[in-house]
């Protein structure tokens, strides 16, 4: 299953799979973690009956964001979880709130 594969997307749901030749953990489009994409993966897994995996990824998402106490970032390094891009990024904040409020599993 791709969502559980450390060679593909687990645990940080990068925008490009870890094993892709184009992958770079902090590059703007080729490998970082974007909260909007991660949120839709979590919701899709839940909607298709993979609730355990969805819950696990939800917890990873929230704990990753919680480690960055000073700000909510535009995107995150998909290896270290370091916040990257713009700080105080409201679009990312929306997906943190949505993850907390709308994932009742």
VMD Tcl script that draws the C-alpha trace (Angstrom):
set ca {
  {0.00 0.00 0.00}
  {1.59 3.27 -1.16}
  {0.45 5.38 1.78}
  {2.37 3.09 4.18}
  {5.47 2.73 2.04}
  {8.58 4.57 3.33}
  {9.94 4.40 -0.23}
  {6.88 6.22 -1.58}
  {4.96 8.55 0.75}
  {5.11 7.43 4.38}
  {5.22 9.11 6.84}
  {5.18 12.72 5.62}
  {3.17 12.51 2.37}
  {5.67 14.38 0.16}
  {4.42 15.99 -3.04}
  {6.70 13.65 -5.03}
  {7.44 10.10 -3.86}
  {10.64 9.60 -1.89}
  {12.00 7.24 -4.55}
  {11.41 9.59 -7.49}
  {14.54 10.92 -9.24}
  {12.91 14.37 -9.05}
  {12.45 14.22 -5.24}
  {14.09 16.84 -3.02}
  {12.82 17.18 0.55}
  {12.86 20.97 0.68}
  {12.40 21.93 -2.98}
  {9.29 24.05 -3.45}
  {7.41 21.62 -5.72}
  {9.35 18.36 -5.84}
  {9.11 16.72 -2.48}
  {8.08 18.86 0.46}
  {4.97 18.26 2.49}
  {2.01 20.54 1.82}
  {-0.78 20.46 4.40}
  {-3.57 20.82 1.85}
  {-2.40 17.71 -0.02}
  {-1.83 15.82 3.22}
  {-5.33 16.71 4.44}
  {-6.96 15.37 1.27}
  {-4.94 12.16 1.49}
  {-6.15 11.69 5.08}
  {-9.77 12.36 4.15}
  {-9.57 10.12 1.07}
  {-8.13 7.25 3.07}
  {-10.88 7.65 5.65}
  {-13.63 7.87 3.02}
  {-12.41 4.67 1.36}
  {-12.37 2.71 4.61}
  {-8.73 3.05 5.61}
  {-9.56 4.79 8.88}
  {-6.61 3.37 10.82}
  {-4.15 4.71 8.27}
  {-6.01 8.04 8.11}
  {-5.85 8.40 11.89}
  {-2.14 7.58 11.91}
  {-1.39 10.16 9.21}
  {-3.59 12.74 10.92}
  {-1.58 12.34 14.12}
  {1.71 12.63 12.21}
  {0.46 15.81 10.49}
  {-0.61 17.44 13.75}
  {2.54 16.45 15.65}
  {4.74 17.73 12.81}
  {3.03 21.12 12.92}
  {3.11 21.17 16.72}
  {6.92 20.83 16.73}
  {7.17 24.20 14.99}
  {5.95 26.24 17.97}
  {6.73 29.68 16.57}
  {4.69 29.58 13.34}
  {2.57 27.65 10.89}
  {4.44 27.39 7.62}
  {3.57 27.33 3.95}
  {5.08 23.84 3.55}
  {7.33 21.44 5.47}
  {10.49 19.47 4.80}
  {9.24 15.93 4.16}
  {12.19 14.34 5.98}
  {12.79 16.58 9.00}
  {9.38 18.25 9.38}
  {11.07 21.67 9.44}
  {8.73 24.52 8.50}
  {9.64 26.14 5.17}
  {8.41 28.99 2.99}
  {6.22 31.74 4.36}
  {5.54 31.85 8.09}
  {2.11 32.59 9.58}
  {0.61 30.96 6.51}
  {-3.17 31.05 6.82}
  {-3.84 28.42 4.13}
  {-1.85 25.88 6.14}
  {-3.62 26.99 9.31}
  {-6.96 26.26 7.65}
  {-5.92 22.66 6.99}
  {-4.74 22.19 10.56}
  {-8.13 23.44 11.78}
  {-9.97 21.26 9.24}
  {-7.94 18.24 10.32}
  {-8.89 18.81 13.95}
  {-12.55 19.67 13.38}
  {-13.57 17.42 10.48}
  {-11.73 14.21 11.10}
  {-13.83 12.67 13.81}
  {-12.28 9.21 13.59}
}
mol new
graphics top color blue
foreach p $ca { graphics top sphere $p radius 0.5 }
foreach p [lrange $ca 0 end-1] q [lrange $ca 1 end] { graphics top cylinder $p $q radius 0.2 }
display resetview
